[in-house]
Amino acid sequence: MECLALKKSKLKVEAFFPFSSCTCTYAPLIERIGRVTAKFKDSVDVQMKSTTSKEAREYGIQDSCIIVDGVIKLSAGFDEKELEEAIIKRSAGSHI
């Protein structure tokens, strides 16, 4: 039997936005997320989701925010360094 190489799982970064609002209201947030996650492009999986989604309800989210690895929640006003540190902290385990 052939041995298969195990794929490293990517760290999930979920970005929640009110998709019913004008894109201009959350575009700056998307840009900040992009600037940070680009540094980790091979090890993160960025997912954009609605604040009215099933996942948002499970997390208790009602406004724009970021969830890193299902654990760390950052508000829409996050500092780019905060997101970077959250990714590094959660990646320290088995993700990278």
Backbone as ProteinMPNN parsed JSONL, in Angstrom:
{"seq_chain_A": "MECLALKKSKLKVEAFFPFSSCTCTYAPLIERIGRVTAKFKDSVDVQMKSTTSKEAREYGIQDSCIIVDGVIKLSAGFDEKELEEAIIKRSAGSHI", "coords_chain_A": {"N_chain_A": [[0.846, -1.182, 0.0], [0.559, 2.197, -0.826], [2.14, 4.927, 0.72], [0.654, 7.832, 1.885], [1.309, 11.291, 1.858], [0.742, 13.388, 4.593], [-1.399, 16.138, 4.623], [-0.856, 19.385, 5.797], [-3.07, 20.958, 7.932], [-4.866, 23.938, 7.308], [-5.007, 27.029, 9.051], [-8.022, 28.36, 10.119], [-9.476, 31.403, 9.267], [-12.096, 33.295, 9.884], [-14.133, 35.733, 8.535], [-16.626, 37.902, 9.334], [-19.341, 39.659, 7.967], [-21.882, 42.17, 7.396], [-23.561, 41.355, 4.815], [-25.728, 42.508, 3.603], [-25.362, 45.174, 3.723], [-23.842, 48.084, 2.212], [-20.961, 47.461, 0.302], [-18.895, 49.246, 0.665], [-18.887, 49.823, 3.353], [-17.618, 47.759, 4.689], [-15.336, 47.232, 3.25], [-12.763, 48.42, 3.918], [-12.082, 46.857, 6.14], [-11.857, 44.315, 5.011], [-9.63, 44.793, 3.415], [-7.642, 45.197, 5.394], [-7.612, 42.665, 6.593], [-6.723, 41.181, 4.412], [-4.119, 42.254, 4.02], [-2.78, 41.315, 6.279], [-3.222, 38.482, 6.288], [-2.05, 37.755, 3.909], [0.621, 37.454, 4.445], [0.686, 34.97, 5.513], [-0.173, 33.231, 3.602], [0.078, 30.549, 2.702], [-0.64, 29.067, 4.85], [-3.044, 29.77, 5.996], [-6.619, 29.772, 5.827], [-8.849, 31.818, 4.574], [-12.109, 32.803, 5.133], [-15.024, 34.354, 4.049], [-17.967, 35.381, 5.56], [-21.477, 35.785, 6.185], [-23.01, 37.958, 8.579], [-25.419, 37.009, 9.249], [-25.337, 34.333, 9.017], [-25.352, 30.753, 9.704], [-23.058, 30.017, 11.12], [-22.365, 32.463, 12.278], [-24.464, 32.82, 14.055], [-23.937, 30.637, 15.735], [-21.546, 31.467, 16.921], [-22.47, 33.685, 18.187], [-22.446, 36.147, 16.946], [-23.145, 39.44, 15.874], [-22.317, 41.625, 14.549], [-19.77, 42.977, 12.35], [-16.791, 41.095, 12.469], [-13.811, 39.144, 13.273], [-12.908, 35.754, 13.417], [-10.503, 33.662, 14.648], [-9.338, 30.537, 14.059], [-11.592, 29.453, 15.257], [-11.561, 30.24, 17.87], [-10.299, 32.685, 18.799], [-11.617, 35.868, 18.982], [-11.885, 38.833, 17.224], [-12.719, 42.237, 17.177], [-14.253, 44.403, 14.688], [-12.723, 46.667, 14.667], [-10.104, 45.892, 14.917], [-6.522, 45.903, 15.363], [-3.967, 45.55, 12.955], [-1.706, 44.189, 13.859], [-2.759, 42.762, 15.992], [-4.32, 40.772, 14.725], [-2.315, 39.439, 13.328], [-0.754, 38.488, 15.481], [-2.647, 36.795, 16.676], [-2.957, 34.85, 14.705], [-0.36, 33.766, 14.632], [-0.15, 32.847, 17.267], [-2.206, 30.847, 17.372], [-1.259, 29.223, 15.381], [0.944, 28.087, 16.394], [0.525, 25.601, 17.328], [-0.501, 22.569, 15.941], [-1.038, 23.37, 13.333], [0.746, 24.597, 11.529]], "CA_chain_A": [[0.0, 0.0, 0.0], [1.342, 3.417, -0.949], [2.042, 5.85, 1.843], [0.24, 9.17, 1.468], [1.813, 12.381, 2.694], [-0.331, 14.097, 5.283], [-1.467, 17.574, 4.363], [-0.99, 20.208, 6.99], [-4.329, 21.688, 7.883], [-4.714, 25.391, 7.35], [-5.677, 27.742, 10.129], [-9.214, 29.021, 9.588], [-9.747, 32.781, 9.645], [-13.445, 33.592, 9.41], [-14.464, 37.151, 8.582], [-18.082, 38.071, 9.28], [-19.767, 40.98, 7.495], [-23.304, 42.294, 7.048], [-23.578, 41.395, 3.358], [-26.839, 43.332, 3.128], [-24.887, 46.556, 3.721], [-22.99, 48.489, 1.103], [-19.594, 46.938, 0.409], [-17.994, 50.311, 1.122], [-18.841, 49.863, 4.814], [-16.688, 46.759, 5.23], [-14.165, 47.08, 2.376], [-11.492, 48.664, 4.63], [-11.818, 45.704, 6.998], [-11.379, 43.255, 4.116], [-8.26, 45.159, 3.028], [-6.751, 44.923, 6.541], [-7.499, 41.211, 6.701], [-5.883, 40.753, 3.297], [-2.723, 42.627, 4.26], [-2.21, 40.439, 7.306], [-3.242, 37.068, 5.914], [-1.138, 37.532, 2.779], [1.899, 37.021, 5.019], [0.521, 33.574, 5.911], [-1.048, 32.707, 2.541], [0.158, 29.099, 2.561], [-1.019, 28.373, 6.083], [-4.361, 30.185, 6.478], [-7.773, 29.674, 4.94], [-9.723, 32.946, 4.905], [-13.487, 32.6, 4.69], [-15.927, 35.483, 4.261], [-19.293, 34.878, 5.91], [-22.479, 36.784, 6.55], [-23.351, 38.066, 9.999], [-26.692, 36.311, 9.439], [-25.1, 32.915, 8.715], [-25.458, 29.759, 10.785], [-21.841, 30.111, 11.93], [-22.443, 33.7, 13.065], [-25.378, 32.533, 15.172], [-23.245, 29.736, 16.666], [-20.551, 32.262, 17.65], [-23.133, 34.803, 18.844], [-21.987, 37.35, 16.251], [-24.194, 40.287, 15.318], [-21.678, 42.701, 13.804], [-18.527, 42.577, 11.693], [-15.682, 40.674, 13.327], [-12.937, 38.093, 12.774], [-12.71, 34.625, 14.325], [-9.296, 32.936, 14.265], [-9.291, 29.14, 14.499], [-12.765, 29.154, 16.062], [-11.272, 30.514, 19.278], [-9.974, 34.087, 19.088], [-12.545, 36.796, 18.336], [-11.404, 40.213, 17.139], [-13.755, 43.15, 16.698], [-13.98, 45.024, 13.391], [-11.721, 47.711, 14.857], [-8.834, 45.274, 15.3], [-5.251, 46.399, 14.853], [-3.373, 44.494, 12.125], [-0.782, 43.418, 14.702], [-3.577, 41.837, 16.784], [-4.657, 39.629, 13.884], [-1.067, 38.72, 13.076], [-0.4, 37.771, 16.706], [-3.627, 35.723, 16.87], [-2.611, 33.787, 13.747], [0.881, 33.144, 15.101], [-0.467, 32.121, 18.517], [-2.979, 29.639, 17.064], [-0.462, 28.387, 14.479], [2.031, 27.48, 17.154], [0.169, 24.194, 17.563], [-0.295, 21.601, 14.854], [-1.497, 23.846, 12.032], [1.835, 24.952, 10.591]], "C_chain_A": [[0.89, 1.243, 0.0], [1.083, 4.347, 0.227], [1.664, 7.233, 1.319], [0.814, 10.203, 2.425], [0.622, 13.091, 3.33], [-0.264, 15.578, 4.953], [-1.578, 18.299, 5.694], [-2.301, 20.972, 6.871], [-4.058, 23.18, 8.013], [-5.516, 25.958, 8.51], [-6.853, 28.505, 9.53], [-9.354, 30.425, 10.168], [-11.1, 33.126, 9.029], [-13.737, 35.078, 9.616], [-15.967, 37.296, 8.382], [-18.445, 39.509, 8.957], [-21.274, 40.997, 7.275], [-23.412, 42.455, 5.526], [-24.716, 42.231, 2.791], [-26.468, 44.811, 3.083], [-24.059, 46.832, 2.477], [-21.568, 47.972, 1.345], [-18.632, 47.984, 0.96], [-17.897, 50.371, 2.641], [-17.863, 48.855, 5.397], [-15.465, 46.511, 4.35], [-12.842, 47.376, 3.096], [-11.1, 47.5, 5.54], [-11.275, 44.54, 6.163], [-9.939, 43.533, 3.692], [-7.274, 44.865, 4.154], [-6.538, 43.426, 6.717], [-6.559, 40.682, 5.626], [-4.413, 41.066, 3.501], [-2.053, 41.686, 5.256], [-2.129, 39.001, 6.808], [-2.362, 36.763, 4.707], [0.222, 37.046, 3.259], [1.883, 35.529, 5.352], [-0.255, 32.794, 4.853], [-1.027, 31.188, 2.392], [-0.344, 28.343, 3.787], [-2.36, 28.823, 6.666], [-5.412, 30.014, 5.389], [-8.739, 30.764, 5.378], [-11.1, 32.696, 4.306], [-14.325, 33.819, 5.044], [-17.329, 34.93, 4.498], [-20.207, 36.022, 6.328], [-22.711, 36.792, 8.059], [-24.705, 37.419, 10.292], [-26.558, 34.813, 9.177], [-25.274, 32.04, 9.957], [-24.249, 29.866, 11.717], [-21.866, 31.351, 12.818], [-23.36, 33.495, 14.272], [-24.692, 31.636, 16.208], [-22.224, 30.476, 17.517], [-21.192, 33.409, 18.44], [-22.742, 36.143, 18.242], [-23.175, 38.123, 15.685], [-23.618, 41.41, 14.464], [-20.379, 42.183, 13.206], [-17.461, 42.208, 12.718], [-14.908, 39.553, 12.646], [-12.845, 37.006, 13.843], [-11.503, 33.847, 13.801], [-9.339, 31.552, 14.903], [-10.463, 28.771, 15.416], [-12.645, 29.548, 17.519], [-11.108, 32.004, 19.578], [-10.899, 34.993, 18.284], [-11.971, 38.205, 18.392], [-12.524, 41.088, 16.582], [-13.325, 43.762, 15.366], [-12.908, 46.11, 13.495], [-10.347, 47.17, 15.207], [-7.638, 45.983, 14.673], [-4.623, 45.253, 14.057], [-2.424, 43.606, 12.929], [-1.545, 42.403, 15.553], [-3.917, 40.586, 15.985], [-3.418, 38.792, 13.613], [-0.673, 37.885, 14.298], [-1.358, 36.609, 16.98], [-3.321, 34.547, 15.944], [-1.363, 33.044, 14.213], [0.616, 32.292, 16.34], [-1.185, 30.809, 18.211], [-2.203, 28.693, 16.161], [0.647, 27.658, 15.209], [1.773, 26.004, 17.433], [0.451, 23.353, 16.331], [-0.663, 22.101, 13.476], [-0.372, 24.118, 11.055], [3.043, 24.129, 10.895]], "O_chain_A": [[1.862, 1.316, 0.751], [-0.054, 4.521, 0.665], [2.303, 7.741, 0.398], [0.806, 10.016, 3.642], [-0.382, 13.358, 2.668], [0.803, 16.19, 5.0], [-2.302, 17.874, 6.595], [-2.598, 21.559, 5.83], [-3.153, 23.615, 8.724], [-6.561, 25.429, 8.89], [-6.691, 29.218, 8.539], [-9.351, 30.617, 11.384], [-11.23, 33.234, 7.809], [-13.605, 35.607, 10.72], [-16.509, 36.858, 7.367], [-17.943, 40.45, 9.572], [-21.876, 39.959, 7.0], [-23.36, 43.573, 5.015], [-24.674, 42.623, 1.625], [-27.177, 45.612, 2.473], [-23.634, 45.909, 1.781], [-21.049, 48.042, 2.46], [-17.665, 47.646, 1.644], [-16.927, 50.911, 3.172], [-17.332, 49.07, 6.487], [-14.638, 45.66, 4.677], [-11.877, 46.639, 2.898], [-9.916, 47.196, 5.689], [-10.334, 43.863, 6.577], [-9.123, 42.614, 3.618], [-6.188, 44.342, 3.904], [-5.42, 42.974, 6.962], [-5.704, 39.839, 5.897], [-3.551, 40.242, 3.192], [-0.893, 41.31, 5.084], [-1.075, 38.372, 6.9], [-1.97, 35.613, 4.51], [0.901, 36.304, 2.55], [2.935, 34.9, 5.46], [-0.92, 31.808, 5.17], [-2.031, 30.601, 1.991], [-0.458, 27.117, 3.761], [-2.777, 28.322, 7.71], [-5.122, 30.101, 4.196], [-9.374, 30.653, 6.426], [-11.231, 32.412, 3.115], [-14.337, 34.265, 6.191], [-17.816, 34.106, 3.724], [-19.754, 37.081, 6.763], [-22.617, 35.759, 8.722], [-25.095, 37.295, 11.453], [-27.562, 34.102, 9.123], [-25.332, 32.523, 11.087], [-24.388, 29.813, 12.939], [-21.442, 31.302, 13.972], [-23.057, 33.949, 15.375], [-24.844, 31.845, 17.412], [-22.048, 30.162, 18.694], [-20.53, 34.034, 19.269], [-22.708, 37.157, 18.939], [-24.088, 37.544, 15.096], [-24.355, 42.074, 13.735], [-19.94, 41.076, 13.522], [-17.255, 42.916, 13.704], [-15.296, 39.072, 11.582], [-12.718, 37.304, 15.031], [-11.486, 33.424, 12.645], [-9.372, 31.416, 16.126], [-10.338, 27.878, 16.254], [-13.521, 29.232, 18.324], [-11.719, 32.52, 20.514], [-10.961, 34.9, 17.058], [-11.617, 38.707, 19.459], [-13.195, 40.709, 15.623], [-12.165, 43.648, 14.97], [-12.257, 46.432, 12.501], [-9.51, 47.902, 15.737], [-7.735, 46.579, 13.6], [-4.741, 44.095, 14.458], [-2.355, 42.4, 12.695], [-1.043, 41.309, 15.811], [-3.818, 39.471, 16.497], [-3.473, 37.564, 13.666], [-0.304, 36.718, 14.166], [-0.935, 35.557, 17.46], [-3.414, 33.388, 16.35], [-1.328, 31.813, 14.186], [1.094, 31.163, 16.447], [-0.807, 29.764, 18.741], [-2.456, 27.489, 16.167], [1.223, 26.707, 14.681], [2.698, 25.251, 17.738], [1.534, 23.431, 15.752], [-0.607, 21.329, 12.52], [-0.531, 23.885, 9.856], [4.069, 24.268, 10.227]]}, "name": "protein", "num_of_chains": 1, "seq": "MECLALKKSKLKVEAFFPFSSCTCTYAPLIERIGRVTAKFKDSVDVQMKSTTSKEAREYGIQDSCIIVDGVIKLSAGFDEKELEEAIIKRSAGSHI"}
